[in-house]
Amino acid sequence: MKSGVFFDYYTDDRPPRNLIREWYTLQDDEVRAAFDARLALLEVMPDWANTDIIKRLERTHAGLTEIVIDLKQKRPFRHIRPVGIWHQSCPN
């Protein structure tokens, strides 16, 4: 997987809703910081093929990609998996 662009998405509701943004605003500071750090790391990675911080989904969820965030500094451990769409080639 070469690097690309990770898109969240809008629903077909009227007006459309951005589910990742809604989710993000409900999270605590620790989750928001971890999510922001993952996105910043992905932005500078030239190749996403050899990383375990994203996972392309399969079968009924093919076409979607999740960002893998594991918060293990304290118990209970938290496993966060925001889902979006990964595009390998997008115009800048």
PDB file of N, CA, C and O in Angstrom, chain B, residues numbered from 101:
ATOM      1  N   MET B 101       0.839  -1.167   0.000  1.00  0.00           N
ATOM      2  CA  MET B 101       0.000   0.000   0.000  1.00  0.00           C
ATOM      3  C   MET B 101       0.886   1.232   0.000  1.00  0.00           C
ATOM      4  O   MET B 101       1.608   1.462   0.970  1.00  0.00           O
ATOM      5  N   LYS B 102       0.854   1.992  -1.008  1.00  0.00           N
ATOM      6  CA  LYS B 102       1.549   3.272  -1.004  1.00  0.00           C
ATOM      7  C   LYS B 102       0.753   4.230  -0.140  1.00  0.00           C
ATOM      8  O   LYS B 102      -0.407   3.976   0.184  1.00  0.00           O
ATOM      9  N   SER B 103       1.389   5.334   0.230  1.00  0.00           N
ATOM     10  CA  SER B 103       0.657   6.310   1.027  1.00  0.00           C
ATOM     11  C   SER B 103      -0.466   6.891   0.189  1.00  0.00           C
ATOM     12  O   SER B 103      -0.521   6.673  -1.021  1.00  0.00           O
ATOM     13  N   GLY B 104      -1.331   7.606   0.809  1.00  0.00           N
ATOM     14  CA  GLY B 104      -2.463   8.166   0.102  1.00  0.00           C
ATOM     15  C   GLY B 104      -3.191   9.149   0.983  1.00  0.00           C
ATOM     16  O   GLY B 104      -2.575   9.905   1.735  1.00  0.00           O
ATOM     17  N   VAL B 105      -4.478   9.136   0.888  1.00  0.00           N
ATOM     18  CA  VAL B 105      -5.313  10.031   1.663  1.00  0.00           C
ATOM     19  C   VAL B 105      -6.361   9.198   2.380  1.00  0.00           C
ATOM     20  O   VAL B 105      -6.985   8.323   1.780  1.00  0.00           O
ATOM     21  N   PHE B 106      -6.551   9.469   3.652  1.00  0.00           N
ATOM     22  CA  PHE B 106      -7.562   8.787   4.445  1.00  0.00           C
ATOM     23  C   PHE B 106      -8.745   9.733   4.593  1.00  0.00           C
ATOM     24  O   PHE B 106      -8.625  10.799   5.196  1.00  0.00           O
ATOM     25  N   PHE B 107      -9.891   9.338   4.039  1.00  0.00           N
ATOM     26  CA  PHE B 107     -11.084  10.169   4.082  1.00  0.00           C
ATOM     27  C   PHE B 107     -12.071   9.630   5.101  1.00  0.00           C
ATOM     28  O   PHE B 107     -12.294   8.423   5.192  1.00  0.00           O
ATOM     29  N   ASP B 108     -12.653  10.532   5.859  1.00  0.00           N
ATOM     30  CA  ASP B 108     -13.841  10.119   6.586  1.00  0.00           C
ATOM     31  C   ASP B 108     -14.997  10.339   5.606  1.00  0.00           C
ATOM     32  O   ASP B 108     -14.752  10.591   4.426  1.00  0.00           O
ATOM     33  N   TYR B 109     -16.211  10.254   6.051  1.00  0.00           N
ATOM     34  CA  TYR B 109     -17.304  10.313   5.097  1.00  0.00           C
ATOM     35  C   TYR B 109     -18.516  10.980   5.717  1.00  0.00           C
ATOM     36  O   TYR B 109     -18.640  11.103   6.935  1.00  0.00           O
ATOM     37  N   TYR B 110     -19.398  11.403   4.839  1.00  0.00           N
ATOM     38  CA  TYR B 110     -20.642  12.036   5.246  1.00  0.00           C
ATOM     39  C   TYR B 110     -21.793  11.086   4.957  1.00  0.00           C
ATOM     40  O   TYR B 110     -21.754  10.319   3.994  1.00  0.00           O
ATOM     41  N   THR B 111     -22.813  11.143   5.795  1.00  0.00           N
ATOM     42  CA  THR B 111     -23.995  10.301   5.597  1.00  0.00           C
ATOM     43  C   THR B 111     -24.877  10.908   4.508  1.00  0.00           C
ATOM     44  O   THR B 111     -24.629  12.017   4.036  1.00  0.00           O
ATOM     45  N   ASP B 112     -25.898  10.169   4.123  1.00  0.00           N
ATOM     46  CA  ASP B 112     -26.867  10.664   3.155  1.00  0.00           C
ATOM     47  C   ASP B 112     -27.980  11.465   3.823  1.00  0.00           C
ATOM     48  O   ASP B 112     -28.923  11.887   3.155  1.00  0.00           O
ATOM     49  N   ASP B 113     -27.880  11.678   5.130  1.00  0.00           N
ATOM     50  CA  ASP B 113     -28.883  12.464   5.845  1.00  0.00           C
ATOM     51  C   ASP B 113     -28.949  13.875   5.269  1.00  0.00           C
ATOM     52  O   ASP B 113     -28.016  14.329   4.607  1.00  0.00           O
ATOM     53  N   ARG B 114     -30.028  14.543   5.520  1.00  0.00           N
ATOM     54  CA  ARG B 114     -30.183  15.943   5.128  1.00  0.00           C
ATOM     55  C   ARG B 114     -30.398  16.761   6.378  1.00  0.00           C
ATOM     56  O   ARG B 114     -31.440  16.608   7.016  1.00  0.00           O
ATOM     57  N   PRO B 115     -29.472  17.623   6.769  1.00  0.00           N
ATOM     58  CA  PRO B 115     -28.167  17.819   6.157  1.00  0.00           C
ATOM     59  C   PRO B 115     -27.240  16.640   6.448  1.00  0.00           C
ATOM     60  O   PRO B 115     -27.457  15.907   7.413  1.00  0.00           O
ATOM     61  N   PRO B 116     -26.208  16.451   5.619  1.00  0.00           N
ATOM     62  CA  PRO B 116     -25.285  15.330   5.830  1.00  0.00           C
ATOM     63  C   PRO B 116     -24.565  15.446   7.166  1.00  0.00           C
ATOM     64  O   PRO B 116     -24.325  16.546   7.664  1.00  0.00           O
ATOM     65  N   ARG B 117     -24.225  14.298   7.737  1.00  0.00           N
ATOM     66  CA  ARG B 117     -23.493  14.254   8.998  1.00  0.00           C
ATOM     67  C   ARG B 117     -22.108  13.664   8.753  1.00  0.00           C
ATOM     68  O   ARG B 117     -21.959  12.720   7.978  1.00  0.00           O
ATOM     69  N   ASN B 118     -21.116  14.211   9.401  1.00  0.00           N
ATOM     70  CA  ASN B 118     -19.757  13.686   9.345  1.00  0.00           C
ATOM     71  C   ASN B 118     -19.563  12.847  10.610  1.00  0.00           C
ATOM     72  O   ASN B 118     -19.359  13.390  11.695  1.00  0.00           O
ATOM     73  N   LEU B 119     -19.629  11.518  10.462  1.00  0.00           N
ATOM     74  CA  LEU B 119     -19.637  10.633  11.628  1.00  0.00           C
ATOM     75  C   LEU B 119     -18.312  10.622  12.376  1.00  0.00           C
ATOM     76  O   LEU B 119     -18.310  10.518  13.602  1.00  0.00           O
ATOM     77  N   ILE B 120     -17.189  10.725  11.677  1.00  0.00           N
ATOM     78  CA  ILE B 120     -15.895  10.762  12.363  1.00  0.00           C
ATOM     79  C   ILE B 120     -15.793  12.036  13.194  1.00  0.00           C
ATOM     80  O   ILE B 120     -15.336  11.991  14.336  1.00  0.00           O
ATOM     81  N   ARG B 121     -16.206  13.152  12.646  1.00  0.00           N
ATOM     82  CA  ARG B 121     -16.160  14.409  13.402  1.00  0.00           C
ATOM     83  C   ARG B 121     -17.063  14.322  14.631  1.00  0.00           C
ATOM     84  O   ARG B 121     -16.673  14.760  15.713  1.00  0.00           O
ATOM     85  N   GLU B 122     -18.253  13.770  14.479  1.00  0.00           N
ATOM     86  CA  GLU B 122     -19.147  13.609  15.619  1.00  0.00           C
ATOM     87  C   GLU B 122     -18.513  12.711  16.680  1.00  0.00           C
ATOM     88  O   GLU B 122     -18.559  13.019  17.871  1.00  0.00           O
ATOM     89  N   TRP B 123     -17.924  11.602  16.243  1.00  0.00           N
ATOM     90  CA  TRP B 123     -17.259  10.683  17.165  1.00  0.00           C
ATOM     91  C   TRP B 123     -16.118  11.397  17.881  1.00  0.00           C
ATOM     92  O   TRP B 123     -15.983  11.300  19.101  1.00  0.00           O
ATOM     93  N   TYR B 124     -15.299  12.114  17.115  1.00  0.00           N
ATOM     94  CA  TYR B 124     -14.118  12.795  17.646  1.00  0.00           C
ATOM     95  C   TYR B 124     -14.500  13.780  18.757  1.00  0.00           C
ATOM     96  O   TYR B 124     -13.840  13.828  19.794  1.00  0.00           O
ATOM     97  N   THR B 125     -15.543  14.550  18.547  1.00  0.00           N
ATOM     98  CA  THR B 125     -15.926  15.558  19.543  1.00  0.00           C
ATOM     99  C   THR B 125     -16.417  14.920  20.842  1.00  0.00           C
ATOM    100  O   THR B 125     -16.397  15.576  21.884  1.00  0.00           O
ATOM    101  N   LEU B 126     -16.851  13.675  20.810  1.00  0.00           N
ATOM    102  CA  LEU B 126     -17.323  12.987  22.009  1.00  0.00           C
ATOM    103  C   LEU B 126     -16.209  12.300  22.794  1.00  0.00           C
ATOM    104  O   LEU B 126     -16.445  11.807  23.897  1.00  0.00           O
ATOM    105  N   GLN B 127     -15.000  12.262  22.241  1.00  0.00           N
ATOM    106  CA  GLN B 127     -13.900  11.537  22.877  1.00  0.00           C
ATOM    107  C   GLN B 127     -13.195  12.404  23.911  1.00  0.00           C
ATOM    108  O   GLN B 127     -13.272  13.632  23.880  1.00  0.00           O
ATOM    109  N   ASP B 128     -12.505  11.727  24.832  1.00  0.00           N
ATOM    110  CA  ASP B 128     -11.717  12.452  25.824  1.00  0.00           C
ATOM    111  C   ASP B 128     -10.389  12.894  25.197  1.00  0.00           C
ATOM    112  O   ASP B 128     -10.067  12.524  24.068  1.00  0.00           O
ATOM    113  N   ASP B 129      -9.637  13.682  25.946  1.00  0.00           N
ATOM    114  CA  ASP B 129      -8.374  14.233  25.428  1.00  0.00           C
ATOM    115  C   ASP B 129      -7.387  13.154  25.008  1.00  0.00           C
ATOM    116  O   ASP B 129      -6.680  13.321  24.014  1.00  0.00           O
ATOM    117  N   GLU B 130      -7.326  12.052  25.745  1.00  0.00           N
ATOM    118  CA  GLU B 130      -6.380  10.983  25.428  1.00  0.00           C
ATOM    119  C   GLU B 130      -6.664  10.380  24.053  1.00  0.00           C
ATOM    120  O   GLU B 130      -5.740  10.166  23.268  1.00  0.00           O
ATOM    121  N   VAL B 131      -7.919  10.108  23.763  1.00  0.00           N
ATOM    122  CA  VAL B 131      -8.290   9.519  22.474  1.00  0.00           C
ATOM    123  C   VAL B 131      -8.075  10.523  21.346  1.00  0.00           C
ATOM    124  O   VAL B 131      -7.539  10.165  20.297  1.00  0.00           O
ATOM    125  N   ARG B 132      -8.481  11.763  21.545  1.00  0.00           N
ATOM    126  CA  ARG B 132      -8.273  12.774  20.498  1.00  0.00           C
ATOM    127  C   ARG B 132      -6.789  12.962  20.197  1.00  0.00           C
ATOM    128  O   ARG B 132      -6.405  13.082  19.033  1.00  0.00           O
ATOM    129  N   ALA B 133      -5.952  12.989  21.231  1.00  0.00           N
ATOM    130  CA  ALA B 133      -4.508  13.145  21.019  1.00  0.00           C
ATOM    131  C   ALA B 133      -3.933  11.950  20.267  1.00  0.00           C
ATOM    132  O   ALA B 133      -3.113  12.125  19.366  1.00  0.00           O
ATOM    133  N   ALA B 134      -4.352  10.741  20.627  1.00  0.00           N
ATOM    134  CA  ALA B 134      -3.862   9.544  19.935  1.00  0.00           C
ATOM    135  C   ALA B 134      -4.312   9.530  18.476  1.00  0.00           C
ATOM    136  O   ALA B 134      -3.532   9.175  17.593  1.00  0.00           O
ATOM    137  N   PHE B 135      -5.550   9.910  18.218  1.00  0.00           N
ATOM    138  CA  PHE B 135      -6.064   9.974  16.848  1.00  0.00           C
ATOM    139  C   PHE B 135      -5.289  11.014  16.040  1.00  0.00           C
ATOM    140  O   PHE B 135      -4.874  10.738  14.914  1.00  0.00           O
ATOM    141  N   ASP B 136      -5.093  12.200  16.599  1.00  0.00           N
ATOM    142  CA  ASP B 136      -4.346  13.256  15.911  1.00  0.00           C
ATOM    143  C   ASP B 136      -2.913  12.804  15.614  1.00  0.00           C
ATOM    144  O   ASP B 136      -2.384  13.075  14.536  1.00  0.00           O
ATOM    145  N   ALA B 137      -2.286  12.114  16.577  1.00  0.00           N
ATOM    146  CA  ALA B 137      -0.916  11.630  16.387  1.00  0.00           C
ATOM    147  C   ALA B 137      -0.847  10.595  15.269  1.00  0.00           C
ATOM    148  O   ALA B 137       0.095  10.608  14.476  1.00  0.00           O
ATOM    149  N   ARG B 138      -1.835   9.696  15.196  1.00  0.00           N
ATOM    150  CA  ARG B 138      -1.855   8.695  14.125  1.00  0.00           C
ATOM    151  C   ARG B 138      -1.972   9.364  12.765  1.00  0.00           C
ATOM    152  O   ARG B 138      -1.257   9.004  11.829  1.00  0.00           O
ATOM    153  N   LEU B 139      -2.879  10.345  12.651  1.00  0.00           N
ATOM    154  CA  LEU B 139      -3.036  11.033  11.371  1.00  0.00           C
ATOM    155  C   LEU B 139      -1.754  11.762  10.987  1.00  0.00           C
ATOM    156  O   LEU B 139      -1.362  11.748   9.820  1.00  0.00           O
ATOM    157  N   ALA B 140      -1.096  12.397  11.954  1.00  0.00           N
ATOM    158  CA  ALA B 140       0.162  13.105  11.668  1.00  0.00           C
ATOM    159  C   ALA B 140       1.237  12.125  11.207  1.00  0.00           C
ATOM    160  O   ALA B 140       2.005  12.432  10.295  1.00  0.00           O
ATOM    161  N   LEU B 141       1.295  10.953  11.827  1.00  0.00           N
ATOM    162  CA  LEU B 141       2.270   9.941  11.431  1.00  0.00           C
ATOM    163  C   LEU B 141       1.985   9.438  10.014  1.00  0.00           C
ATOM    164  O   LEU B 141       2.909   9.294   9.213  1.00  0.00           O
ATOM    165  N   LEU B 142       0.734   9.174   9.705  1.00  0.00           N
ATOM    166  CA  LEU B 142       0.378   8.706   8.367  1.00  0.00           C
ATOM    167  C   LEU B 142       0.723   9.750   7.301  1.00  0.00           C
ATOM    168  O   LEU B 142       1.117   9.397   6.189  1.00  0.00           O
ATOM    169  N   GLU B 143       0.576  11.024   7.637  1.00  0.00           N
ATOM    170  CA  GLU B 143       0.867  12.084   6.671  1.00  0.00           C
ATOM    171  C   GLU B 143       2.310  12.064   6.203  1.00  0.00           C
ATOM    172  O   GLU B 143       2.592  12.439   5.065  1.00  0.00           O
ATOM    173  N   VAL B 144       3.233  11.633   7.060  1.00  0.00           N
ATOM    174  CA  VAL B 144       4.647  11.674   6.688  1.00  0.00           C
ATOM    175  C   VAL B 144       5.192  10.312   6.257  1.00  0.00           C
ATOM    176  O   VAL B 144       6.356  10.211   5.868  1.00  0.00           O
ATOM    177  N   MET B 145       4.375   9.275   6.321  1.00  0.00           N
ATOM    178  CA  MET B 145       4.834   7.947   5.911  1.00  0.00           C
ATOM    179  C   MET B 145       4.757   7.808   4.400  1.00  0.00           C
ATOM    180  O   MET B 145       3.691   8.008   3.818  1.00  0.00           O
ATOM    181  N   PRO B 146       5.873   7.467   3.751  1.00  0.00           N
ATOM    182  CA  PRO B 146       5.864   7.338   2.296  1.00  0.00           C
ATOM    183  C   PRO B 146       5.177   6.066   1.799  1.00  0.00           C
ATOM    184  O   PRO B 146       4.733   6.017   0.652  1.00  0.00           O
ATOM    185  N   ASP B 147       5.087   5.053   2.633  1.00  0.00           N
ATOM    186  CA  ASP B 147       4.516   3.775   2.212  1.00  0.00           C
ATOM    187  C   ASP B 147       3.756   3.164   3.382  1.00  0.00           C
ATOM    188  O   ASP B 147       4.317   2.953   4.457  1.00  0.00           O
ATOM    189  N   TRP B 148       2.493   2.887   3.168  1.00  0.00           N
ATOM    190  CA  TRP B 148       1.661   2.341   4.245  1.00  0.00           C
ATOM    191  C   TRP B 148       1.652   0.817   4.241  1.00  0.00           C
ATOM    192  O   TRP B 148       0.976   0.209   5.071  1.00  0.00           O
ATOM    193  N   ALA B 149       2.386   0.187   3.328  1.00  0.00           N
ATOM    194  CA  ALA B 149       2.348  -1.270   3.191  1.00  0.00           C
ATOM    195  C   ALA B 149       2.967  -1.989   4.381  1.00  0.00           C
ATOM    196  O   ALA B 149       2.520  -3.075   4.749  1.00  0.00           O
ATOM    197  N   ASN B 150       3.975  -1.404   4.976  1.00  0.00           N
ATOM    198  CA  ASN B 150       4.694  -2.084   6.044  1.00  0.00           C
ATOM    199  C   ASN B 150       4.398  -1.492   7.412  1.00  0.00           C
ATOM    200  O   ASN B 150       5.295  -1.382   8.248  1.00  0.00           O
ATOM    201  N   THR B 151       3.189  -1.122   7.640  1.00  0.00           N
ATOM    202  CA  THR B 151       2.805  -0.567   8.930  1.00  0.00           C
ATOM    203  C   THR B 151       1.610  -1.324   9.495  1.00  0.00           C
ATOM    204  O   THR B 151       0.783  -1.850   8.752  1.00  0.00           O
ATOM    205  N   ASP B 152       1.537  -1.368  10.793  1.00  0.00           N
ATOM    206  CA  ASP B 152       0.389  -2.011  11.425  1.00  0.00           C
ATOM    207  C   ASP B 152      -0.551  -0.982  12.042  1.00  0.00           C
ATOM    208  O   ASP B 152      -1.403  -1.331  12.859  1.00  0.00           O
ATOM    209  N   ILE B 153      -0.401   0.286  11.657  1.00  0.00           N
ATOM    210  CA  ILE B 153      -1.283   1.304  12.228  1.00  0.00           C
ATOM    211  C   ILE B 153      -2.523   1.560  11.376  1.00  0.00           C
ATOM    212  O   ILE B 153      -3.404   2.324  11.770  1.00  0.00           O
ATOM    213  N   ILE B 154      -2.591   0.926  10.218  1.00  0.00           N
ATOM    214  CA  ILE B 154      -3.835   0.922   9.448  1.00  0.00           C
ATOM    215  C   ILE B 154      -4.108  -0.504   8.999  1.00  0.00           C
ATOM    216  O   ILE B 154      -3.197  -1.323   8.874  1.00  0.00           O
ATOM    217  N   LYS B 155      -5.373  -0.779   8.762  1.00  0.00           N
ATOM    218  CA  LYS B 155      -5.765  -2.119   8.314  1.00  0.00           C
ATOM    219  C   LYS B 155      -6.878  -1.979   7.290  1.00  0.00           C
ATOM    220  O   LYS B 155      -7.912  -1.363   7.553  1.00  0.00           O
ATOM    221  N   ARG B 156      -6.649  -2.559   6.120  1.00  0.00           N
ATOM    222  CA  ARG B 156      -7.703  -2.582   5.103  1.00  0.00           C
ATOM    223  C   ARG B 156      -8.688  -3.676   5.459  1.00  0.00           C
ATOM    224  O   ARG B 156      -8.298  -4.814   5.718  1.00  0.00           O
ATOM    225  N   LEU B 157      -9.947  -3.335   5.470  1.00  0.00           N
ATOM    226  CA  LEU B 157     -10.975  -4.300   5.840  1.00  0.00           C
ATOM    227  C   LEU B 157     -11.364  -5.146   4.634  1.00  0.00           C
ATOM    228  O   LEU B 157     -11.142  -4.756   3.488  1.00  0.00           O
ATOM    229  N   GLU B 158     -11.940  -6.293   4.907  1.00  0.00           N
ATOM    230  CA  GLU B 158     -12.275  -7.248   3.851  1.00  0.00           C
ATOM    231  C   GLU B 158     -13.737  -7.664   3.948  1.00  0.00           C
ATOM    232  O   GLU B 158     -14.485  -7.199   4.808  1.00  0.00           O
ATOM    233  N   ARG B 159     -14.112  -8.544   3.049  1.00  0.00           N
ATOM    234  CA  ARG B 159     -15.452  -9.118   2.949  1.00  0.00           C
ATOM    235  C   ARG B 159     -16.512  -8.028   2.892  1.00  0.00           C
ATOM    236  O   ARG B 159     -16.474  -7.183   1.997  1.00  0.00           O
ATOM    237  N   THR B 160     -17.453  -8.029   3.822  1.00  0.00           N
ATOM    238  CA  THR B 160     -18.570  -7.081   3.730  1.00  0.00           C
ATOM    239  C   THR B 160     -18.136  -5.633   3.929  1.00  0.00           C
ATOM    240  O   THR B 160     -18.896  -4.714   3.622  1.00  0.00           O
ATOM    241  N   HIS B 161     -16.926  -5.419   4.437  1.00  0.00           N
ATOM    242  CA  HIS B 161     -16.433  -4.061   4.673  1.00  0.00           C
ATOM    243  C   HIS B 161     -15.296  -3.684   3.709  1.00  0.00           C
ATOM    244  O   HIS B 161     -14.571  -2.717   3.946  1.00  0.00           O
ATOM    245  N   ALA B 162     -15.150  -4.448   2.632  1.00  0.00           N
ATOM    246  CA  ALA B 162     -14.102  -4.158   1.640  1.00  0.00           C
ATOM    247  C   ALA B 162     -14.270  -2.737   1.131  1.00  0.00           C
ATOM    248  O   ALA B 162     -15.385  -2.268   0.906  1.00  0.00           O
ATOM    249  N   GLY B 163     -13.154  -2.067   0.957  1.00  0.00           N
ATOM    250  CA  GLY B 163     -13.172  -0.673   0.522  1.00  0.00           C
ATOM    251  C   GLY B 163     -12.971   0.304   1.664  1.00  0.00           C
ATOM    252  O   GLY B 163     -12.703   1.486   1.446  1.00  0.00           O
ATOM    253  N   LEU B 164     -13.104  -0.199   2.886  1.00  0.00           N
ATOM    254  CA  LEU B 164     -12.896   0.641   4.053  1.00  0.00           C
ATOM    255  C   LEU B 164     -11.557   0.306   4.702  1.00  0.00           C
ATOM    256  O   LEU B 164     -11.047  -0.806   4.563  1.00  0.00           O
ATOM    257  N   THR B 165     -11.007   1.263   5.399  1.00  0.00           N
ATOM    258  CA  THR B 165      -9.737   1.101   6.100  1.00  0.00           C
ATOM    259  C   THR B 165      -9.900   1.636   7.508  1.00  0.00           C
ATOM    260  O   THR B 165     -10.536   2.669   7.718  1.00  0.00           O
ATOM    261  N   GLU B 166      -9.324   0.929   8.474  1.00  0.00           N
ATOM    262  CA  GLU B 166      -9.392   1.425   9.847  1.00  0.00           C
ATOM    263  C   GLU B 166      -8.017   1.879  10.306  1.00  0.00           C
ATOM    264  O   GLU B 166      -6.993   1.317   9.915  1.00  0.00           O
ATOM    265  N   ILE B 167      -8.015   2.900  11.140  1.00  0.00           N
ATOM    266  CA  ILE B 167      -6.797   3.347  11.796  1.00  0.00           C
ATOM    267  C   ILE B 167      -6.743   2.616  13.131  1.00  0.00           C
ATOM    268  O   ILE B 167      -7.703   2.646  13.901  1.00  0.00           O
ATOM    269  N   VAL B 168      -5.617   1.959  13.403  1.00  0.00           N
ATOM    270  CA  VAL B 168      -5.467   1.147  14.612  1.00  0.00           C
ATOM    271  C   VAL B 168      -4.844   2.009  15.710  1.00  0.00           C
ATOM    272  O   VAL B 168      -3.721   2.495  15.571  1.00  0.00           O
ATOM    273  N   ILE B 169      -5.582   2.187  16.793  1.00  0.00           N
ATOM    274  CA  ILE B 169      -5.092   2.944  17.946  1.00  0.00           C
ATOM    275  C   ILE B 169      -5.320   2.089  19.186  1.00  0.00           C
ATOM    276  O   ILE B 169      -6.460   1.765  19.519  1.00  0.00           O
ATOM    277  N   ASP B 170      -4.253   1.727  19.858  1.00  0.00           N
ATOM    278  CA  ASP B 170      -4.340   0.952  21.093  1.00  0.00           C
ATOM    279  C   ASP B 170      -3.772   1.793  22.230  1.00  0.00           C
ATOM    280  O   ASP B 170      -2.596   2.160  22.220  1.00  0.00           O
ATOM    281  N   LEU B 171      -4.607   2.089  23.194  1.00  0.00           N
ATOM    282  CA  LEU B 171      -4.181   2.867  24.358  1.00  0.00           C
ATOM    283  C   LEU B 171      -3.969   1.896  25.508  1.00  0.00           C
ATOM    284  O   LEU B 171      -4.923   1.354  26.067  1.00  0.00           O
ATOM    285  N   LYS B 172      -2.705   1.684  25.853  1.00  0.00           N
ATOM    286  CA  LYS B 172      -2.368   0.678  26.862  1.00  0.00           C
ATOM    287  C   LYS B 172      -1.582   1.265  28.032  1.00  0.00           C
ATOM    288  O   LYS B 172      -0.922   0.523  28.760  1.00  0.00           O
ATOM    289  N   GLN B 173      -1.642   2.580  28.226  1.00  0.00           N
ATOM    290  CA  GLN B 173      -0.901   3.195  29.315  1.00  0.00           C
ATOM    291  C   GLN B 173      -1.517   2.871  30.678  1.00  0.00           C
ATOM    292  O   GLN B 173      -0.822   2.854  31.694  1.00  0.00           O
ATOM    293  N   LYS B 174      -2.811   2.617  30.687  1.00  0.00           N
ATOM    294  CA  LYS B 174      -3.494   2.294  31.945  1.00  0.00           C
ATOM    295  C   LYS B 174      -4.656   1.364  31.638  1.00  0.00           C
ATOM    296  O   LYS B 174      -5.125   1.287  30.503  1.00  0.00           O
ATOM    297  N   ARG B 175      -5.102   0.674  32.642  1.00  0.00           N
ATOM    298  CA  ARG B 175      -6.249  -0.219  32.494  1.00  0.00           C
ATOM    299  C   ARG B 175      -7.533   0.546  32.732  1.00  0.00           C
ATOM    300  O   ARG B 175      -7.517   1.473  33.543  1.00  0.00           O
ATOM    301  N   PRO B 176      -8.608   0.238  32.108  1.00  0.00           N
ATOM    302  CA  PRO B 176      -8.715  -0.797  31.087  1.00  0.00           C
ATOM    303  C   PRO B 176      -8.071  -0.336  29.779  1.00  0.00           C
ATOM    304  O   PRO B 176      -8.150   0.838  29.415  1.00  0.00           O
ATOM    305  N   PHE B 177      -7.430  -1.282  29.077  1.00  0.00           N
ATOM    306  CA  PHE B 177      -6.860  -0.978  27.772  1.00  0.00           C
ATOM    307  C   PHE B 177      -7.985  -0.570  26.834  1.00  0.00           C
ATOM    308  O   PHE B 177      -9.113  -1.048  26.956  1.00  0.00           O
ATOM    309  N   ARG B 178      -7.672   0.310  25.903  1.00  0.00           N
ATOM    310  CA  ARG B 178      -8.683   0.779  24.952  1.00  0.00           C
ATOM    311  C   ARG B 178      -8.179   0.522  23.536  1.00  0.00           C
ATOM    312  O   ARG B 178      -7.039   0.838  23.198  1.00  0.00           O
ATOM    313  N   HIS B 179      -9.044  -0.052  22.723  1.00  0.00           N
ATOM    314  CA  HIS B 179      -8.729  -0.347  21.330  1.00  0.00           C
ATOM    315  C   HIS B 179      -9.685   0.479  20.464  1.00  0.00           C
ATOM    316  O   HIS B 179     -10.885   0.209  20.410  1.00  0.00           O
ATOM    317  N   ILE B 180      -9.142   1.469  19.804  1.00  0.00           N
ATOM    318  CA  ILE B 180      -9.927   2.422  19.024  1.00  0.00           C
ATOM    319  C   ILE B 180      -9.700   2.120  17.544  1.00  0.00           C
ATOM    320  O   ILE B 180      -8.557   1.940  17.124  1.00  0.00           O
ATOM    321  N   ARG B 181     -10.769   2.063  16.748  1.00  0.00           N
ATOM    322  CA  ARG B 181     -10.651   1.733  15.327  1.00  0.00           C
ATOM    323  C   ARG B 181     -11.529   2.649  14.467  1.00  0.00           C
ATOM    324  O   ARG B 181     -12.543   2.193  13.938  1.00  0.00           O
ATOM    325  N   PRO B 182     -11.164   3.938  14.313  1.00  0.00           N
ATOM    326  CA  PRO B 182     -11.944   4.791  13.411  1.00  0.00           C
ATOM    327  C   PRO B 182     -11.838   4.263  11.978  1.00  0.00           C
ATOM    328  O   PRO B 182     -10.764   3.850  11.539  1.00  0.00           O
ATOM    329  N   VAL B 183     -12.934   4.278  11.272  1.00  0.00           N
ATOM    330  CA  VAL B 183     -12.992   3.723   9.921  1.00  0.00           C
ATOM    331  C   VAL B 183     -13.209   4.839   8.912  1.00  0.00           C
ATOM    332  O   VAL B 183     -13.998   5.758   9.130  1.00  0.00           O
ATOM    333  N   GLY B 184     -12.491   4.736   7.807  1.00  0.00           N
ATOM    334  CA  GLY B 184     -12.644   5.688   6.718  1.00  0.00           C
ATOM    335  C   GLY B 184     -12.333   5.002   5.403  1.00  0.00           C
ATOM    336  O   GLY B 184     -12.312   3.774   5.313  1.00  0.00           O
ATOM    337  N   ILE B 185     -12.094   5.802   4.397  1.00  0.00           N
ATOM    338  CA  ILE B 185     -11.814   5.299   3.056  1.00  0.00           C
ATOM    339  C   ILE B 185     -10.403   5.740   2.678  1.00  0.00           C
ATOM    340  O   ILE B 185     -10.070   6.921   2.776  1.00  0.00           O
ATOM    341  N   TRP B 186      -9.582   4.796   2.249  1.00  0.00           N
ATOM    342  CA  TRP B 186      -8.205   5.082   1.854  1.00  0.00           C
ATOM    343  C   TRP B 186      -8.138   5.139   0.339  1.00  0.00           C
ATOM    344  O   TRP B 186      -8.586   4.220  -0.347  1.00  0.00           O
ATOM    345  N   HIS B 187      -7.577   6.221  -0.180  1.00  0.00           N
ATOM    346  CA  HIS B 187      -7.357   6.358  -1.619  1.00  0.00           C
ATOM    347  C   HIS B 187      -5.870   6.471  -1.863  1.00  0.00           C
ATOM    348  O   HIS B 187      -5.204   7.340  -1.301  1.00  0.00           O
ATOM    349  N   GLN B 188      -5.351   5.594  -2.701  1.00  0.00           N
ATOM    350  CA  GLN B 188      -3.923   5.588  -2.977  1.00  0.00           C
ATOM    351  C   GLN B 188      -3.491   6.803  -3.785  1.00  0.00           C
ATOM    352  O   GLN B 188      -2.452   7.401  -3.502  1.00  0.00           O
ATOM    353  N   SER B 189      -4.268   7.165  -4.772  1.00  0.00           N
ATOM    354  CA  SER B 189      -3.860   8.301  -5.603  1.00  0.00           C
ATOM    355  C   SER B 189      -4.971   9.340  -5.601  1.00  0.00           C
ATOM    356  O   SER B 189      -6.088   9.091  -6.053  1.00  0.00           O
ATOM    357  N   CYS B 190      -4.632  10.495  -5.084  1.00  0.00           N
ATOM    358  CA  CYS B 190      -5.575  11.611  -5.042  1.00  0.00           C
ATOM    359  C   CYS B 190      -4.855  12.865  -5.490  1.00  0.00           C
ATOM    360  O   CYS B 190      -3.667  13.032  -5.213  1.00  0.00           O
ATOM    361  N   PRO B 191      -5.551  13.737  -6.171  1.00  0.00           N
ATOM    362  CA  PRO B 191      -4.902  14.992  -6.568  1.00  0.00           C
ATOM    363  C   PRO B 191      -4.578  15.819  -5.321  1.00  0.00           C
ATOM    364  O   PRO B 191      -5.345  15.837  -4.358  1.00  0.00           O
ATOM    365  N   ASN B 192      -3.451  16.491  -5.355  1.00  0.00           N
ATOM    366  CA  ASN B 192      -3.054  17.347  -4.220  1.00  0.00           C
ATOM    367  C   ASN B 192      -3.690  18.693  -4.329  1.00  0.00           C
ATOM    368  O   ASN B 192      -3.477  19.549  -3.470  1.00  0.00           O
TER     369      ASN B 192
END
